[in-house]
């Protein structure tokens, strides 16, 4: 009789062990700006990720996901690199995710290669970041994806023959300038002036820059500045100087009409035309559902923006990897799983390009309109499935 | 020729408007530094507090913008007295390093406190409609808000000039700046005088902060981001000189604008180059007295 009991006990233990072996816990190291001036960016991505996890929790089955969050504080790259080092060596994470600022992603890329950890970029937009490590996949955007088509669109559809570019003097600003200039001049336009307008930290008085541009009298003024104080000041200065009446149209990438900042820009922003891949105002089923879930979770006053969507989509990508590999993550397999991955994102259909591991999505022409007493984004045109033009055209570092 | 004239007018006008903000915020710093030799790096924090106060009373109480500026002026002025009495007064005889440590500590505390209560994001602010757009001054159009700024600035200069040059209080302040010990010997209560000028200076900084929102926006970082410019105005103008602060603000405002207009690639280079050149020629500032 004793024998029978032991057998049952042993059998149960074996079963339990097998079940435990089945259920894997996937550790994901998340590196975002949780404090400092860019804390709100980190919060958007973080919320997007958490919302996806909450809504799709049951999809992982017996597998579990554990987020280990680290604060990268500022754009310098040093803190992020340190955090990634610890995440890989001490916490032994299976995957890395996040990265608001490009320098943080760039500094961390070699560690992902050495440690063989797949890295999902959820914001950092410098075009050539995915080339830095074979284990990087980007779900956010590249600066060229908005700037380059905007150049062509301005020349072909907006009727701009000449344009001036005003940009904040830091890497994404120069990236955006080059992208726009390349697209615009390819379509037959001429950039008559490119004006660096101070650094990203302090908002300068934009008047002297804009006065210079106004006196040059171009058809279009393409502006790249950080969203928030900078963008608001740009719109105010543009209106105060009466540049619209002087015949200069204000255009830019969608960063300057970020959803979270749009209402703060004031009525002067009406008529502004930007090129981007997401706005909370998109009227598609996937987006309506997303925005509704967001507001239910984080309050009716809060709004998701392109960073939040990147967090959501990035988590969708991570879920895809975990499901495909049944929780047993290795870098090669994870990246293979992500290559060619398609998803119906709130921003529209997206894909990870198999060759460059970069995002492919629709770029939409946004027009700022007044609707129900608030500023809103209207999509007036769409350019389907834009691949990063920088790598397509092999510009500079993108060609390497 | 016409084009050249237009460019010159643009630069002078925008430079003047910019100079007004620099002057309004910096003049208080200049006078308090001249009077007590106190290095108050937290001056920018009072300007930031003024910006937040302006927006808070506008949004919270529905007060019109000009009145909100006045309220910010008095509110921040009054609060600054508290700081002056409780914290600053203890360190008047301390070394400059101690003073710098105290005031820079206040800056970081102010940034943290405002971030906690208002969040790190910039404030949402809309100037009233009558200050938007352009105003036609006969020969060409100018941005209305900047014209308003220049008017406020000129009014402040007139008031300050009158107060310092034509009133007994002003005479006492000037006497105390020139020679504190002699002034004290004559029975002037320098401590009380300092509290007053400190409040006035902080109030003016608050007014400047309120005016600046429309131009550069307002977030907690304001307390430190623009501090360098205020210190440049004080250094170039000379400690304790209202005229000096005004001329310095004007020179720097116009040169900065000219540089940005004519050679934007040079960035902020001009303002620093001019500062260095001026201080090499006149180490005590344009209107400062040699020690």
Boltz contact constraints between the chains, C-beta under 6 A:
constraints:
  - contact:
      token1: [A, 37]
      token2: [B, 120]
      max_distance: 6.0
  - contact:
      token1: [A, 39]
      token2: [B, 120]
      max_distance: 6.0
  - contact:
      token1: [A, 40]
      token2: [B, 120]
      max_distance: 6.0
  - contact:
      token1: [A, 40]
      token2: [B, 121]
      max_distance: 6.0
  - contact:
      token1: [A, 195]
      token2: [B, 264]
      max_distance: 6.0
  - contact:
      token1: [A, 196]
      token2: [B, 264]
      max_distance: 6.0
  - contact:
      token1: [A, 196]
      token2: [B, 265]
      max_distance: 6.0
  - contact:
      token1: [A, 202]
      token2: [B, 225]
      max_distance: 6.0
  - contact:
      token1: [A, 203]
      token2: [B, 216]
      max_distance: 6.0
  - contact:
      token1: [A, 203]
      token2: [B, 217]
      max_distance: 6.0
  - contact:
      token1: [A, 205]
      token2: [B, 18]
      max_distance: 6.0
  - contact:
      token1: [A, 205]
      token2: [B, 215]
      max_distance: 6.0
  - contact:
      token1: [A, 207]
      token2: [B, 14]
      max_distance: 6.0
  - contact:
      token1: [A, 208]
      token2: [B, 14]
      max_distance: 6.0
  - contact:
      token1: [A, 208]
      token2: [B, 257]
      max_distance: 6.0
  - contact:
      token1: [A, 208]
      token2: [B, 260]
      max_distance: 6.0
  - contact:
      token1: [A, 208]
      token2: [B, 261]
      max_distance: 6.0
  - contact:
      token1: [A, 209]
      token2: [B, 260]
      max_distance: 6.0
  - contact:
      token1: [A, 209]
      token2: [B, 264]
      max_distance: 6.0
  - contact:
      token1: [A, 211]
      token2: [B, 10]
      max_distance: 6.0
  - contact:
      token1: [A, 212]
      token2: [B, 261]
      max_distance: 6.0
  - contact:
      token1: [A, 228]
      token2: [B, 122]
      max_distance: 6.0
  - contact:
      token1: [A, 229]
      token2: [B, 122]
      max_distance: 6.0
  - contact:
      token1: [A, 229]
      token2: [B, 217]
      max_distance: 6.0
  - contact:
      token1: [A, 232]
      token2: [B, 217]
      max_distance: 6.0
  - contact:
      token1: [A, 233]
      token2: [B, 217]
      max_distance: 6.0
  - contact:
      token1: [A, 240]
      token2: [B, 143]
      max_distance: 6.0
  - contact:
      token1: [A, 242]
      token2: [B, 134]
      max_distance: 6.0
  - contact:
      token1: [A, 264]
      token2: [B, 124]
      max_distance: 6.0
  - contact:
      token1: [A, 266]
      token2: [B, 126]
      max_distance: 6.0
